Amino acid sequence: MLIRRKSFLALGAAGASAAMLAACGGSDSSSGGSGASDAGGASDAGGAPVVDPNADLVIWADEKKATALAEPAKAWGEKNGMNVVVQTVASELQTSFVTANQAGNGPDIVMGAHDWIGNLVQNSAISPVQLPADASSALAPIALTAMQYNGQTYGVPYAVETLALYANKALTDAPTPASIEELVQAGSAKGAENVLALPIGEKGDAYHMAPIYTSAGGYLFGKTADGTPDPQDLGVGKEGSIAAGEKMKELGAQGVLKTSITGDNSISLFTDGKAAYLVSGPWALADIQKAGIDYALSAVPGFQGMQPAQPFAGVNGFYVASKGKNAVNAQTFVNDVATSADIAEQMFPKNTLPPVNLELQQKLAGEYPEMVEIAKFAEGALPMPAIPAMAEVWAPLGQAESNIVGGADPKSTMESAGQEIASKIG
């Protein structure tokens, strides 16, 4: 998967194939340290932490999330009379979790992106969760939808990310354009070096191109009866994707889309005043604000007379391990996350993610309006397909889009990409 971005949420599709191979192997059973956080401690030969056998609840997370969760987890544990241990898995968290869980020496809870769910379910690594009745009124709808798989809820969400449109007010008279056509016209009028900084690169970037792809009628997968993405109904190569390709070729010919713009330079082109607009996520905010750009933030627009643009939404959450030794405590913890803003609010200062708890959104709206706006933009986004087949989409679709922007025939290029993806899905 070729997504070069400073993402807040770990995108799990790239690791899905590796995790599915992690069906054997284990770790030592010696203690890895106790307390609210174990930033390293003892580890097995594969680098995963050794679970503390004396803990009442063990949570695994990547380094940034573990640091943010340590104190809230400690406070929650003290309140509930439990010894809660938060352990850092610095790399390959999904693979390490699947391996350790299957060996019976993993954590009780793992934190990760919602697009891990299909792979984790396929490996029988997580259990469905029973959310309290009031969770539906406490959490944003997109977050609850993302946690659904095969008709069941598999995680408790706490944060979301999606793409947004940033406009440099000095370089455009339409800071919140209603359509891509208006964006192109306004971005060209003042002579900006680049109308739009949208990462593509020579190998493509299907993540950042999703708003254009979906607005023009493209889709990735159809849906089964319970709403789960259907890998047997592949949209790449079909009529909508070809129509999207036509729009991409047109924008490439106009110089609006450029393969020279990548995940490495898209944000800096905008902050250096060389692009009127930028399509990026909340990870771009710090650089934009540091640069002192007078900017506007809005949802990514679609084409006139076509479908609304739907970027991907990535939701981060807590998952209950299927073989955790403290399943009851794990369920108690995730129930509290589902109905109370406390833990997410305490995590926010150290890991500033757009929140999905509606009460927390209201609390943060004054000081962090952009984060709350992006959380609300996510309600119109498309949850990242959580099925393992999604891992086969990124590279072929991204390459096809890059080739089309460079002038390739949309029909044959999209059809070839669809055939390649279909052959890998089986």
ZIFENUR-V13403 format. One record per backbone hydrogen bond with DSSP energy under -1.0 kcal/mol. NH is the residue of the N-H (numbers start at 0). CO is the residue of the C=O. Records with the same first field share a line. If there is no record, write none. Layout:
NH=CO / CO
//
This chain:
2=0
6=4
14=11
15=12
18=14
19=15
21=18
22=20
37=85
43=47
46=43
49=41
54=51
55=82
56=82
58=84
59=108
60=86
65=61
66=62
67=63
68=64
69=65
72=68
73=69
74=70
75=71
76=72
77=73
78=74
79=75
81=76
84=56
85=35
86=58
87=37
88=60
95=91
96=92
97=93
98=94
99=95
100=96
101=97
102=98
103=100
104=99
107=57
108=57
109=318
110=59
111=316
113=314
115=112
116=113
117=385
119=115
120=116
121=117
122=118
123=120
124=119
126=319
128=152
134=131
138=134
139=355
143=139
144=140
145=141
147=144
148=151
151=148
153=146
155=317
157=315
158=315
159=353
160=313
163=279
164=297
165=277
166=295
167=275
168=293
170=167
179=301
182=178
183=179
184=180
185=181
186=182
187=183
188=184
190=187
196=276
199=260
200=260
208=204
212=208
213=209
214=210
215=211
216=213
217=212
221=232
223=227
226=223
229=221
232=229
234=219
237=234
241=237
242=238
243=239
244=240
245=241
246=242
247=243
248=244
249=245
250=246
251=247
252=248
253=249
254=251
255=250
256=250
260=257
265=261
268=264
269=265
270=266
271=267
272=269
273=268
275=193
276=194
277=165
278=196
279=163
283=280
284=281
287=283
288=284
289=285
290=286
292=287
294=292
295=166
297=164
305=302
306=214
312=381
313=160
315=158
316=111
317=155
318=109
320=107
321=124
329=325
330=326
331=327
332=328
333=329
334=330
335=331
336=332
337=333
338=334
339=335
344=340
345=341
346=342
347=343
349=346
350=346
352=350
355=157
357=137
360=356
361=357
362=358
363=359
364=360
367=363
371=367
372=368
373=369
374=370
375=371
376=372
377=373
378=375
379=376
380=377
381=310
383=312
389=386
390=387
391=388
392=389
396=392
397=393
398=394
399=395
400=396
401=397
402=398
403=399
404=400
405=401
406=403
407=402
412=408
413=409
414=410
415=411
416=412
417=413
418=414
419=415
420=416
421=417
422=418
423=419
424=420
425=421
//
